[in-house]
């Protein structure tokens, strides 16, 4: 299994120095999506716009994927 690092960005970059071992790229995608879901739960309810990202690196530090969640709340 390969180790992947899931850096998070929500206005500030938080670098993952521990990583998670994943046995497939599908598992990497699932971890990134779960991370975004956790991020979304922590959004301040009064926020009208937010962009969150999980940037994934392999064990050589090379970027392998990025998952982005954009939230916009509007009123008529």
N, CA, C and O atoms as a GROMACS GRO file, in nm:
protein
  304
    1UNK      N    1   0.084  -0.119   0.000
    1UNK     CA    2   0.000   0.000   0.000
    1UNK      C    3   0.088   0.124   0.000
    1UNK      O    4   0.195   0.128   0.060
    2UNK      N    5   0.039   0.224  -0.068
    2UNK     CA    6   0.112   0.350  -0.076
    2UNK      C    7   0.057   0.449   0.027
    2UNK      O    8  -0.060   0.443   0.065
    3UNK      N    9   0.143   0.538   0.071
    3UNK     CA   10   0.103   0.642   0.166
    3UNK      C   11   0.074   0.770   0.089
    3UNK      O   12   0.150   0.810   0.001
    4UNK      N   13  -0.038   0.834   0.123
    4UNK     CA   14  -0.080   0.960   0.062
    4UNK      C   15  -0.101   1.062   0.171
    4UNK      O   16  -0.140   1.030   0.284
    5UNK      N   17  -0.074   1.187   0.136
    5UNK     CA   18  -0.085   1.298   0.229
    5UNK      C   19  -0.196   1.392   0.183
    5UNK      O   20  -0.202   1.430   0.066
    6UNK      N   21  -0.285   1.427   0.276
    6UNK     CA   22  -0.405   1.502   0.244
    6UNK      C   23  -0.395   1.642   0.307
    6UNK      O   24  -0.436   1.662   0.422
    7UNK      N   25  -0.341   1.735   0.231
    7UNK     CA   26  -0.330   1.873   0.278
    7UNK      C   27  -0.465   1.941   0.263
    7UNK      O   28  -0.534   1.921   0.163
    8UNK      N   29  -0.504   2.020   0.362
    8UNK     CA   30  -0.632   2.089   0.356
    8UNK      C   31  -0.611   2.239   0.342
    8UNK      O   32  -0.512   2.295   0.390
    9UNK      N   33  -0.706   2.303   0.274
    9UNK     CA   34  -0.698   2.447   0.253
    9UNK      C   35  -0.837   2.506   0.269
    9UNK      O   36  -0.931   2.470   0.198
   10UNK      N   37  -0.849   2.596   0.364
   10UNK     CA   38  -0.973   2.666   0.390
   10UNK      C   39  -0.938   2.810   0.426
   10UNK      O   40  -0.974   2.861   0.532
   11UNK      N   41  -0.866   2.875   0.335
   11UNK     CA   42  -0.811   3.007   0.364
   11UNK      C   43  -0.669   2.997   0.416
   11UNK      O   44  -0.588   3.087   0.395
   12UNK      N   45  -0.638   2.888   0.484
   12UNK     CA   46  -0.505   2.861   0.536
   12UNK      C   47  -0.470   2.717   0.501
   12UNK      O   48  -0.552   2.627   0.518
   13UNK      N   49  -0.349   2.696   0.451
   13UNK     CA   50  -0.304   2.562   0.418
   13UNK      C   51  -0.259   2.489   0.544
   13UNK      O   52  -0.180   2.541   0.622
   14UNK      N   53  -0.311   2.368   0.563
   14UNK     CA   54  -0.267   2.281   0.672
   14UNK      C   55  -0.207   2.157   0.607
   14UNK      O   56  -0.277   2.077   0.544
   15UNK      N   57  -0.077   2.142   0.624
   15UNK     CA   58  -0.004   2.034   0.560
   15UNK      C   59  -0.013   1.906   0.644
   15UNK      O   60   0.010   1.908   0.765
   16UNK      N   61  -0.047   1.797   0.579
   16UNK     CA   62  -0.056   1.666   0.642
   16UNK      C   63   0.084   1.605   0.646
   16UNK      O   64   0.142   1.577   0.541
   17UNK      N   65   0.138   1.586   0.766
   17UNK     CA   66   0.272   1.528   0.780
   17UNK      C   67   0.268   1.380   0.818
   17UNK      O   68   0.373   1.316   0.830
   18UNK      N   69   0.147   1.325   0.837
   18UNK     CA   70   0.133   1.186   0.879
   18UNK      C   71   0.094   1.097   0.762
   18UNK      O   72   0.157   0.994   0.738
   19UNK      N   73  -0.008   1.136   0.689
   19UNK     CA   74  -0.054   1.059   0.574
   19UNK      C   75  -0.139   0.939   0.612
   19UNK      O   76  -0.153   0.905   0.729
   20UNK      N   77  -0.195   0.877   0.509
   20UNK     CA   78  -0.280   0.759   0.524
   20UNK      C   79  -0.239   0.659   0.416
   20UNK      O   80  -0.217   0.698   0.301
   21UNK      N   81  -0.229   0.533   0.452
   21UNK     CA   82  -0.201   0.429   0.353
   21UNK      C   83  -0.330   0.392   0.282
   21UNK      O   84  -0.432   0.364   0.346
   22UNK      N   85  -0.326   0.390   0.150
   22UNK     CA   86  -0.442   0.355   0.068
   22UNK      C   87  -0.400   0.247  -0.031
   22UNK      O   88  -0.290   0.250  -0.085
   23UNK      N   89  -0.491   0.152  -0.053
   23UNK     CA   90  -0.458   0.041  -0.142
   23UNK      C   91  -0.502   0.062  -0.286
   23UNK      O   92  -0.474  -0.020  -0.373
   24UNK      N   93  -0.573   0.174  -0.312
   24UNK     CA   94  -0.616   0.203  -0.449
   24UNK      C   95  -0.641   0.353  -0.463
   24UNK      O   96  -0.656   0.426  -0.365
   25UNK      N   97  -0.646   0.396  -0.589
   25UNK     CA   98  -0.676   0.538  -0.611
   25UNK      C   99  -0.820   0.568  -0.572
   25UNK      O  100  -0.851   0.680  -0.532
   26UNK      N  101  -0.908   0.470  -0.582
   26UNK     CA  102  -1.046   0.488  -0.539
   26UNK      C  103  -1.050   0.516  -0.388
   26UNK      O  104  -1.131   0.597  -0.344
   27UNK      N  105  -0.966   0.452  -0.311
   27UNK     CA  106  -0.958   0.478  -0.167
   27UNK      C  107  -0.906   0.618  -0.140
   27UNK      O  108  -0.950   0.683  -0.046
   28UNK      N  109  -0.812   0.665  -0.222
   28UNK     CA  110  -0.760   0.802  -0.209
   28UNK      C  111  -0.874   0.901  -0.233
   28UNK      O  112  -0.891   0.996  -0.156
   29UNK      N  113  -0.951   0.879  -0.338
   29UNK     CA  114  -1.065   0.967  -0.369
   29UNK      C  115  -1.166   0.967  -0.255
   29UNK      O  116  -1.220   1.072  -0.219
   30UNK      N  117  -1.193   0.850  -0.200
   30UNK     CA  118  -1.290   0.840  -0.090
   30UNK      C  119  -1.241   0.916   0.033
   30UNK      O  120  -1.320   0.983   0.101
   31UNK      N  121  -1.113   0.907   0.062
   31UNK     CA  122  -1.056   0.980   0.177
   31UNK      C  123  -1.065   1.130   0.156
   31UNK      O  124  -1.098   1.205   0.248
   32UNK      N  125  -1.036   1.175   0.034
   32UNK     CA  126  -1.045   1.319   0.003
   32UNK      C  127  -1.188   1.368   0.017
   32UNK      O  128  -1.212   1.475   0.073
   33UNK      N  129  -1.284   1.291  -0.033
   33UNK     CA  130  -1.425   1.329  -0.024
   33UNK      C  131  -1.470   1.333   0.122
   33UNK      O  132  -1.544   1.423   0.162
   34UNK      N  133  -1.428   1.236   0.201
   34UNK     CA  134  -1.464   1.234   0.343
   34UNK      C  135  -1.405   1.355   0.415
   34UNK      O  136  -1.469   1.413   0.502
   35UNK      N  137  -1.284   1.392   0.379
   35UNK     CA  138  -1.222   1.510   0.438
   35UNK      C  139  -1.300   1.637   0.407
   35UNK      O  140  -1.319   1.722   0.494
   36UNK      N  141  -1.346   1.648   0.283
   36UNK     CA  142  -1.427   1.765   0.246
   36UNK      C  143  -1.559   1.766   0.322
   36UNK      O  144  -1.605   1.872   0.364
   37UNK      N  145  -1.620   1.651   0.340
   37UNK     CA  146  -1.745   1.643   0.415
   37UNK      C  147  -1.724   1.688   0.559
   37UNK      O  148  -1.807   1.760   0.615
   38UNK      N  149  -1.612   1.648   0.619
   38UNK     CA  150  -1.581   1.693   0.755
   38UNK      C  151  -1.562   1.844   0.759
   38UNK      O  152  -1.612   1.911   0.849
   39UNK      N  153  -1.490   1.896   0.660
   39UNK     CA  154  -1.471   2.040   0.648
   39UNK      C  155  -1.605   2.113   0.642
   39UNK      O  156  -1.625   2.212   0.712
   40UNK      N  157  -1.695   2.063   0.558
   40UNK     CA  158  -1.824   2.129   0.537
   40UNK      C  159  -1.906   2.134   0.665
   40UNK      O  160  -1.979   2.231   0.688
   41UNK      N  161  -1.895   2.033   0.749
   41UNK     CA  162  -1.968   2.033   0.876
   41UNK      C  163  -1.921   2.144   0.969
   41UNK      O  164  -1.997   2.190   1.054
   42UNK      N  165  -1.798   2.186   0.953
   42UNK     CA  166  -1.740   2.287   1.042
   42UNK      C  167  -1.760   2.430   0.993
   42UNK      O  168  -1.710   2.524   1.056
   43UNK      N  169  -1.831   2.449   0.883
   43UNK     CA  170  -1.851   2.583   0.830
   43UNK      C  171  -1.936   2.666   0.925
   43UNK      O  172  -2.036   2.618   0.978
   44UNK      N  173  -1.896   2.788   0.945
   44UNK     CA  174  -1.974   2.880   1.027
   44UNK      C  175  -2.108   2.903   0.958
   44UNK      O  176  -2.110   2.937   0.840
   45UNK      N  177  -2.219   2.886   1.029
   45UNK     CA  178  -2.351   2.899   0.965
   45UNK      C  179  -2.374   3.035   0.898
   45UNK      O  180  -2.454   3.044   0.804
   46UNK      N  181  -2.308   3.139   0.943
   46UNK     CA  182  -2.328   3.271   0.884
   46UNK      C  183  -2.246   3.293   0.757
   46UNK      O  184  -2.260   3.396   0.691
   47UNK      N  185  -2.161   3.197   0.722
   47UNK     CA  186  -2.078   3.213   0.603
   47UNK      C  187  -2.167   3.212   0.479
   47UNK      O  188  -2.253   3.125   0.463
   48UNK      N  189  -2.145   3.308   0.390
   48UNK     CA  190  -2.222   3.315   0.267
   48UNK      C  191  -2.148   3.251   0.150
   48UNK      O  192  -2.209   3.211   0.050
   49UNK      N  193  -2.019   3.242   0.163
   49UNK     CA  194  -1.939   3.182   0.056
   49UNK      C  195  -1.815   3.119   0.118
   49UNK      O  196  -1.753   3.177   0.207
   50UNK      N  197  -1.781   3.002   0.072
   50UNK     CA  198  -1.661   2.935   0.123
   50UNK      C  199  -1.610   2.840   0.017
   50UNK      O  200  -1.688   2.777  -0.055
   51UNK      N  201  -1.479   2.830   0.009
   51UNK     CA  202  -1.416   2.730  -0.078
   51UNK      C  203  -1.319   2.651   0.007
   51UNK      O  204  -1.236   2.708   0.078
   52UNK      N  205  -1.330   2.520  -0.002
   52UNK     CA  206  -1.243   2.430   0.073
   52UNK      C  207  -1.178   2.334  -0.024
   52UNK      O  208  -1.237   2.299  -0.126
   53UNK      N  209  -1.058   2.292   0.007
   53UNK     CA  210  -0.989   2.199  -0.083
   53UNK      C  211  -0.909   2.098  -0.003
   53UNK      O  212  -0.858   2.126   0.105
   54UNK      N  213  -0.898   1.979  -0.061
   54UNK     CA  214  -0.806   1.877  -0.012
   54UNK      C  215  -0.711   1.849  -0.128
   54UNK      O  216  -0.754   1.810  -0.236
   55UNK      N  217  -0.584   1.870  -0.104
   55UNK     CA  218  -0.482   1.845  -0.206
   55UNK      C  219  -0.402   1.723  -0.162
   55UNK      O  220  -0.348   1.718  -0.052
   56UNK      N  221  -0.397   1.624  -0.249
   56UNK     CA  222  -0.335   1.496  -0.214
   56UNK      C  223  -0.198   1.484  -0.279
   56UNK      O  224  -0.182   1.512  -0.398
   57UNK      N  225  -0.100   1.441  -0.198
   57UNK     CA  226   0.036   1.416  -0.246
   57UNK      C  227   0.071   1.270  -0.225
   57UNK      O  228   0.020   1.207  -0.132
   58UNK      N  229   0.158   1.216  -0.311
   58UNK     CA  230   0.206   1.080  -0.288
   58UNK      C  231   0.326   1.084  -0.194
   58UNK      O  232   0.363   1.190  -0.145
   59UNK      N  233   0.387   0.969  -0.170
   59UNK     CA  234   0.498   0.963  -0.075
   59UNK      C  235   0.626   1.028  -0.127
   59UNK      O  236   0.724   1.040  -0.053
   60UNK      N  237   0.626   1.069  -0.253
   60UNK     CA  238   0.738   1.144  -0.309
   60UNK      C  239   0.711   1.294  -0.309
   60UNK      O  240   0.794   1.373  -0.354
   61UNK      N  241   0.593   1.334  -0.258
   61UNK     CA  242   0.557   1.475  -0.253
   61UNK      C  243   0.492   1.527  -0.380
   61UNK      O  244   0.465   1.647  -0.392
   62UNK      N  245   0.468   1.438  -0.477
   62UNK     CA  246   0.406   1.479  -0.604
   62UNK      C  247   0.255   1.491  -0.588
   62UNK      O  248   0.192   1.403  -0.528
   63UNK      N  249   0.195   1.599  -0.640
   63UNK     CA  250   0.049   1.610  -0.635
   63UNK      C  251  -0.016   1.502  -0.721
   63UNK      O  252   0.026   1.479  -0.834
   64UNK      N  253  -0.119   1.437  -0.667
   64UNK     CA  254  -0.188   1.333  -0.742
   64UNK      C  255  -0.335   1.368  -0.768
   64UNK      O  256  -0.395   1.317  -0.862
   65UNK      N  257  -0.393   1.454  -0.684
   65UNK     CA  258  -0.531   1.496  -0.708
   65UNK      C  259  -0.565   1.612  -0.617
   65UNK      O  260  -0.497   1.639  -0.518
   66UNK      N  261  -0.672   1.678  -0.653
   66UNK     CA  262  -0.725   1.786  -0.571
   66UNK      C  263  -0.878   1.775  -0.574
   66UNK      O  264  -0.937   1.757  -0.680
   67UNK      N  265  -0.939   1.787  -0.459
   67UNK     CA  266  -1.085   1.788  -0.450
   67UNK      C  267  -1.124   1.924  -0.391
   67UNK      O  268  -1.069   1.967  -0.290
   68UNK      N  269  -1.219   1.989  -0.455
   68UNK     CA  270  -1.262   2.122  -0.413
   68UNK      C  271  -1.411   2.122  -0.388
   68UNK      O  272  -1.489   2.064  -0.463
   69UNK      N  273  -1.451   2.187  -0.280
   69UNK     CA  274  -1.591   2.206  -0.248
   69UNK      C  275  -1.616   2.355  -0.236
   69UNK      O  276  -1.551   2.424  -0.158
   70UNK      N  277  -1.711   2.404  -0.315
   70UNK     CA  278  -1.749   2.545  -0.308
   70UNK      C  279  -1.890   2.554  -0.254
   70UNK      O  280  -1.980   2.484  -0.300
   71UNK      N  281  -1.910   2.642  -0.158
   71UNK     CA  282  -2.041   2.662  -0.099
   71UNK      C  283  -2.077   2.809  -0.113
   71UNK      O  284  -2.000   2.897  -0.076
   72UNK      N  285  -2.195   2.835  -0.168
   72UNK     CA  286  -2.244   2.972  -0.180
   72UNK      C  287  -2.390   2.973  -0.138
   72UNK      O  288  -2.471   2.895  -0.187
   73UNK      N  289  -2.421   3.062  -0.047
   73UNK     CA  290  -2.559   3.077  -0.001
   73UNK      C  291  -2.608   3.214  -0.044
   73UNK      O  292  -2.547   3.316  -0.011
   74UNK      N  293  -2.718   3.216  -0.119
   74UNK     CA  294  -2.774   3.342  -0.166
   74UNK      C  295  -2.920   3.352  -0.125
   74UNK      O  296  -2.986   3.251  -0.100
   75UNK      N  297  -2.967   3.473  -0.119
   75UNK     CA  298  -3.109   3.499  -0.091
   75UNK      C  299  -3.164   3.585  -0.204
   75UNK      O  300  -3.093   3.671  -0.256
   76UNK      N  301  -3.290   3.562  -0.242
   76UNK     CA  302  -3.347   3.643  -0.350
   76UNK      C  303  -3.367   3.788  -0.308
   76UNK      O  304  -3.414   3.870  -0.386
   0.00000   0.00000   0.00000
